[in-house]
Amino acid sequence: MQNPSLSVRIEGPFFEKGKFCESILRSLPIWFGIEEAIVNYVTEIDQLPTFLALDNERVIGFISLKEHTRYAAEVLVMGILEEVHRQGIGRALMEKSQNWLQSRGIEYLQVKTLGPSDGDENFAKTRAFYENMGFRQLEEIKTIWDEHNPCVIMVKKL
C-alpha cells in the first residue's frame, strides 16, 4: 500500500555515504543485528557506489553495489527504514542501480542473504523480494559466514 505523503526520489551513485546508511542499518536489528557486520558495512559503503532513497531530504533507504569483475556485481547491502517497507522503495532502488550497472556493461548481479535452511520468516520475505525482482537462488553455502548463518547466493542476468 503506497503512502501518499511520501515524496521519494532515488539519487546516486554516491561515495562516502556510510554515516547516512549506518542509522538505517541500526534501525533494522532483525536483519542487521551483528555489531561487527554493521561496522564492516559502513566502512565498505564509503568505498562503494551507493544509491539513496530520499523523502524530501531525509534518507529512508539505500543500496550499495560492489563490482567483482567487468561483467558481475553484487548488492553488498540494502536497507530501507521499516516504517516505509512495502512502499516500492526497494524496487525503485533496485531498478535505478540495475540501470546504472547495465550502462557500465555489467551483465550479472548477485546478492547474498540468509538461506532458507535457517527458517527465519523475515529473511524468507527478503528472499521473496529478491525473487520478485528477478533473482534466482543459485546455491546455499554454510561456510561463507558460519554454520549458524547459511548463506544463499541469488543471481540475476541484467
WOQUI-V818584 format. One record per residue. RES is the residue in three letters. OMEGA is omega as a letter, one per 20 degrees, with the letter a starting at -180 (* if undefined). NEAR is the number of other ideal C-beta (glycine too) atoms within 10 Angstrom. D_CENTER is the distance of its C-alpha to the mean C-alpha in Angstrom with 1 decimal. Layout:
RES & OMEGA & NEAR & D_CENTER
RES & OMEGA & NEAR & D_CENTER
//
This chain:
MET & a & 5 & 20.9
GLN & r & 9 & 20.5
ASN & a & 13 & 21.5
PRO & r & 6 & 24.1
SER & r & 6 & 24.0
LEU & r & 14 & 20.5
SER & a & 9 & 20.8
VAL & r & 19 & 17.2
ARG & r & 11 & 16.8
ILE & a & 18 & 14.0
GLU & r & 12 & 15.1
GLY & j & 20 & 14.5
PRO & r & 17 & 13.9
PHE & r & 15 & 15.1
PHE & r & 13 & 15.6
GLU & r & 11 & 16.6
LYS & a & 21 & 14.4
GLY & a & 20 & 13.6
LYS & r & 11 & 16.1
PHE & a & 17 & 14.6
CYS & a & 24 & 11.2
GLU & a & 17 & 13.2
SER & r & 11 & 14.8
ILE & r & 21 & 11.7
LEU & a & 21 & 10.7
ARG & r & 14 & 14.4
SER & a & 14 & 14.7
LEU & a & 16 & 12.5
PRO & r & 11 & 14.8
ILE & a & 11 & 14.5
TRP & a & 18 & 11.0
PHE & a & 17 & 11.6
GLY & a & 11 & 15.3
ILE & a & 12 & 16.3
GLU & a & 9 & 17.6
GLU & r & 7 & 17.7
ALA & r & 14 & 14.0
ILE & a & 18 & 13.3
VAL & r & 13 & 15.9
ASN & r & 12 & 14.6
TYR & a & 21 & 11.1
VAL & r & 19 & 13.0
THR & a & 10 & 15.4
GLU & a & 15 & 13.2
ILE & a & 25 & 11.3
ASP & a & 15 & 14.9
GLN & a & 12 & 15.5
LEU & r & 22 & 12.6
PRO & a & 21 & 12.2
THR & r & 27 & 10.0
PHE & a & 23 & 10.2
LEU & r & 22 & 11.2
ALA & a & 29 & 12.0
LEU & r & 17 & 15.5
ASP & a & 18 & 18.1
ASN & r & 9 & 21.2
GLU & a & 5 & 20.4
ARG & r & 11 & 18.3
VAL & a & 18 & 14.6
ILE & r & 19 & 13.0
GLY & a & 24 & 9.3
PHE & r & 27 & 7.2
ILE & r & 29 & 4.8
SER & a & 28 & 6.6
LEU & r & 23 & 8.2
LYS & r & 16 & 10.9
GLU & a & 14 & 14.0
HIS & r & 11 & 16.0
THR & r & 9 & 18.9
ARG & a & 10 & 20.2
TYR & a & 11 & 19.0
ALA & r & 16 & 15.7
ALA & a & 24 & 12.3
GLU & r & 18 & 9.1
VAL & a & 24 & 5.4
LEU & a & 17 & 6.2
VAL & r & 26 & 3.9
MET & r & 25 & 2.3
GLY & r & 25 & 5.7
ILE & r & 21 & 8.6
LEU & a & 18 & 12.2
GLU & a & 13 & 13.6
GLU & r & 9 & 16.6
VAL & r & 17 & 15.0
HIS & r & 13 & 13.0
ARG & r & 13 & 14.5
GLN & r & 20 & 15.5
GLY & a & 14 & 13.7
ILE & r & 21 & 11.3
GLY & r & 22 & 8.1
ARG & a & 12 & 10.5
ALA & r & 18 & 11.7
LEU & r & 24 & 8.7
MET & a & 24 & 8.1
GLU & a & 14 & 11.9
LYS & a & 19 & 12.5
SER & r & 24 & 10.4
GLN & r & 20 & 11.9
ASN & r & 10 & 15.2
TRP & r & 16 & 15.1
LEU & r & 21 & 14.4
GLN & r & 12 & 17.2
SER & r & 8 & 19.4
ARG & r & 11 & 19.2
GLY & r & 9 & 20.3
ILE & a & 19 & 17.1
GLU & a & 14 & 17.9
TYR & r & 15 & 15.3
LEU & r & 24 & 11.6
GLN & r & 17 & 10.4
VAL & r & 22 & 7.7
LYS & r & 16 & 9.3
THR & a & 22 & 9.5
LEU & a & 20 & 12.7
GLY & a & 23 & 15.3
PRO & a & 14 & 17.7
SER & r & 9 & 20.6
ASP & r & 17 & 19.4
GLY & a & 10 & 20.1
ASP & a & 16 & 17.7
GLU & r & 9 & 17.6
ASN & r & 10 & 14.4
PHE & r & 19 & 12.5
ALA & r & 13 & 14.7
LYS & r & 12 & 13.2
THR & r & 20 & 9.6
ARG & r & 19 & 11.3
ALA & r & 10 & 13.3
PHE & a & 18 & 10.6
TYR & r & 23 & 9.4
GLU & r & 13 & 13.2
ASN & r & 11 & 14.0
MET & r & 17 & 11.9
GLY & r & 14 & 14.2
PHE & r & 22 & 12.6
ARG & r & 11 & 15.3
GLN & a & 15 & 15.7
LEU & a & 11 & 17.4
GLU & r & 11 & 18.4
GLU & a & 15 & 18.1
ILE & a & 13 & 19.2
LYS & a & 14 & 20.5
THR & r & 8 & 21.1
ILE & r & 14 & 17.8
TRP & r & 15 & 17.2
ASP & a & 9 & 20.3
GLU & r & 7 & 22.5
HIS & a & 7 & 21.2
ASN & a & 15 & 17.5
PRO & a & 20 & 17.6
CYS & r & 17 & 14.7
VAL & r & 23 & 14.1
ILE & r & 18 & 13.1
MET & a & 22 & 12.2
VAL & r & 17 & 13.2
LYS & r & 18 & 13.9
LYS & a & 9 & 16.7
LEU & * & 15 & 16.2
//
